[in-house]
Structures are given as C-alpha cells and as structure tokens.
Amino acid sequence: MIYPKADDIKNFYDWGMFSNEDVAKFVGFGTITEEEYKEITGEKLDYRNDEK
C-alpha cells in the first residue's frame, strides 16, 4: 500500500500543509499521476518550475 494516497495529499493540500511544489514531488515519486495533480491543485503540472 502506498501512503499517502491522492485523497490524503488533497486533504493536506486543502489544509495548507502542502504547496503545489510539494504535490508535484509526489508525481515524481510515482505516488500520484499528473491528472491527479491537476485534480488536487486545479493546475496543469509545469515541469519548467521544478528546477529550483
């Protein structure tokens, strides 16, 4: 079982505990998909902002 799941990540995001960058890391880890990222944040994943 993978934790956190997309629902957990969304809750943490909604509570202000995760930023868009934090959620994007879960895509990189393979925990959530790019589509789930969009559902959670309301934005399309932009890889150009990952190089910080």
Backbone as JSON Lines, residues from 0, in Angstrom:
{"i":0,"aa":"M","n":[0.84,-1.17,0.0],"ca":[0.0,0.0,0.0],"c":[0.9,1.25,0.0]}
{"i":1,"aa":"I","n":[0.53,2.19,-0.84],"ca":[1.28,3.45,-0.92],"c":[0.6,4.49,-0.04]}
{"i":2,"aa":"Y","n":[1.4,5.14,0.78],"ca":[0.88,6.23,1.6],"c":[1.83,7.41,1.44]}
{"i":3,"aa":"P","n":[1.33,8.59,1.29],"ca":[-0.09,8.94,1.28],"c":[-0.71,8.69,-0.09]}
{"i":4,"aa":"K","n":[-1.99,8.47,-0.1],"ca":[-2.74,8.32,-1.35],"c":[-3.19,9.7,-1.82]}
{"i":5,"aa":"A","n":[-3.73,9.75,-3.02],"ca":[-4.16,11.02,-3.62],"c":[-5.14,11.76,-2.71]}
{"i":6,"aa":"D","n":[-6.07,11.04,-2.09],"ca":[-7.05,11.69,-1.21],"c":[-6.37,12.34,0.0]}
{"i":7,"aa":"D","n":[-5.37,11.64,0.54],"ca":[-4.63,12.19,1.68],"c":[-3.86,13.44,1.26]}
{"i":8,"aa":"I","n":[-3.22,13.37,0.12],"ca":[-2.45,14.52,-0.39],"c":[-3.38,15.71,-0.6]}
{"i":9,"aa":"K","n":[-4.57,15.45,-1.16],"ca":[-5.53,16.54,-1.37],"c":[-5.94,17.17,-0.05]}
{"i":10,"aa":"N","n":[-6.19,16.35,0.96],"ca":[-6.56,16.9,2.27],"c":[-5.44,17.79,2.81]}
{"i":11,"aa":"F","n":[-4.21,17.3,2.78],"ca":[-3.09,18.1,3.26],"c":[-2.93,19.38,2.45]}
{"i":12,"aa":"Y","n":[-3.16,19.31,1.15],"ca":[-3.09,20.49,0.29],"c":[-4.19,21.49,0.68]}
{"i":13,"aa":"D","n":[-5.4,20.98,0.85],"ca":[-6.53,21.85,1.22],"c":[-6.31,22.51,2.58]}
{"i":14,"aa":"W","n":[-5.63,21.83,3.47],"ca":[-5.34,22.36,4.81],"c":[-4.15,23.33,4.79]}
{"i":15,"aa":"G","n":[-3.52,23.49,3.62],"ca":[-2.39,24.39,3.5],"c":[-1.06,23.79,3.95]}
{"i":16,"aa":"M","n":[-1.04,22.48,4.13],"ca":[0.19,21.82,4.58],"c":[1.12,21.47,3.42]}
{"i":17,"aa":"F","n":[0.58,21.34,2.21],"ca":[1.37,21.06,1.01],"c":[1.19,22.18,0.01]}
{"i":18,"aa":"S","n":[2.28,22.6,-0.62],"ca":[2.24,23.58,-1.72],"c":[2.13,22.82,-3.04]}
{"i":19,"aa":"N","n":[1.99,23.57,-4.13],"ca":[1.97,22.94,-5.46],"c":[3.28,22.19,-5.7]}
{"i":20,"aa":"E","n":[4.39,22.77,-5.26],"ca":[5.69,22.1,-5.43],"c":[5.74,20.78,-4.65]}
{"i":21,"aa":"D","n":[5.18,20.78,-3.45],"ca":[5.14,19.56,-2.66],"c":[4.34,18.48,-3.38]}
{"i":22,"aa":"V","n":[3.18,18.86,-3.91],"ca":[2.32,17.9,-4.61],"c":[3.04,17.38,-5.86]}
{"i":23,"aa":"A","n":[3.76,18.26,-6.55],"ca":[4.49,17.85,-7.75],"c":[5.53,16.78,-7.42]}
{"i":24,"aa":"K","n":[6.11,16.84,-6.24],"ca":[7.1,15.83,-5.84],"c":[6.46,14.45,-5.79]}
{"i":25,"aa":"F","n":[5.2,14.38,-5.39],"ca":[4.52,13.08,-5.35],"c":[4.32,12.51,-6.75]}
{"i":26,"aa":"V","n":[4.19,13.37,-7.75],"ca":[4.14,12.88,-9.14],"c":[5.49,12.27,-9.48]}
{"i":27,"aa":"G","n":[6.57,12.95,-9.13],"ca":[7.92,12.44,-9.39],"c":[8.2,11.13,-8.67]}
{"i":28,"aa":"F","n":[7.62,10.96,-7.48],"ca":[7.8,9.71,-6.73],"c":[6.96,8.57,-7.3]}
{"i":29,"aa":"G","n":[5.99,8.91,-8.17],"ca":[5.09,7.89,-8.72],"c":[3.9,7.6,-7.81]}
{"i":30,"aa":"T","n":[3.69,8.44,-6.81],"ca":[2.59,8.25,-5.86],"c":[1.26,8.65,-6.47]}
{"i":31,"aa":"I","n":[1.26,9.75,-7.25],"ca":[0.05,10.22,-7.94],"c":[0.4,10.49,-9.4]}
{"i":32,"aa":"T","n":[-0.62,10.59,-10.23],"ca":[-0.44,10.87,-11.65],"c":[-0.5,12.38,-11.9]}
{"i":33,"aa":"E","n":[-0.13,12.78,-13.1],"ca":[-0.26,14.19,-13.48],"c":[-1.72,14.62,-13.45]}
{"i":34,"aa":"E","n":[-2.62,13.72,-13.82],"ca":[-4.05,14.04,-13.79],"c":[-4.52,14.27,-12.35]}
{"i":35,"aa":"E","n":[-4.04,13.43,-11.43],"ca":[-4.39,13.63,-10.02],"c":[-3.8,14.94,-9.5]}
{"i":36,"aa":"Y","n":[-2.6,15.29,-9.95],"ca":[-2.01,16.59,-9.59],"c":[-2.96,17.71,-9.98]}
{"i":37,"aa":"K","n":[-3.48,17.64,-11.22],"ca":[-4.39,18.68,-11.71],"c":[-5.68,18.71,-10.9]}
{"i":38,"aa":"E","n":[-6.19,17.52,-10.52],"ca":[-7.41,17.47,-9.71],"c":[-7.17,18.08,-8.33]}
{"i":39,"aa":"I","n":[-5.99,17.87,-7.76],"ca":[-5.69,18.36,-6.42],"c":[-5.45,19.87,-6.43]}
{"i":40,"aa":"T","n":[-4.63,20.35,-7.37],"ca":[-4.22,21.76,-7.36],"c":[-5.06,22.66,-8.25]}
{"i":41,"aa":"G","n":[-5.75,22.06,-9.22],"ca":[-6.52,22.85,-10.18],"c":[-5.65,23.42,-11.29]}
{"i":42,"aa":"E","n":[-4.39,23.0,-11.33],"ca":[-3.47,23.49,-12.34],"c":[-2.76,22.33,-13.04]}
{"i":43,"aa":"K","n":[-2.39,22.56,-14.28],"ca":[-1.6,21.58,-15.02],"c":[-0.17,21.61,-14.49]}
{"i":44,"aa":"L","n":[0.45,20.44,-14.38],"ca":[1.82,20.36,-13.89],"c":[2.76,21.02,-14.88]}
{"i":45,"aa":"D","n":[3.57,21.95,-14.4],"ca":[4.51,22.7,-15.23],"c":[5.92,22.31,-14.8]}
{"i":46,"aa":"Y","n":[6.58,21.49,-15.61],"ca":[7.92,21.0,-15.26],"c":[8.98,22.09,-15.29]}
{"i":47,"aa":"R","n":[8.73,23.19,-15.94],"ca":[9.72,24.27,-16.0],"c":[9.97,24.89,-14.63]}
{"i":48,"aa":"N","n":[9.01,24.78,-13.72],"ca":[9.16,25.37,-12.39],"c":[9.83,24.42,-11.4]}
{"i":49,"aa":"D","n":[10.15,23.18,-11.84],"ca":[10.73,22.2,-10.94],"c":[12.23,22.39,-10.74]}
{"i":50,"aa":"E","n":[12.86,23.21,-11.54],"ca":[14.31,23.36,-11.48],"c":[14.7,24.5,-10.54]}
{"i":51,"aa":"K","n":[14.61,24.25,-9.25],"ca":[14.95,25.28,-8.27],"c":[16.04,24.8,-7.37]}
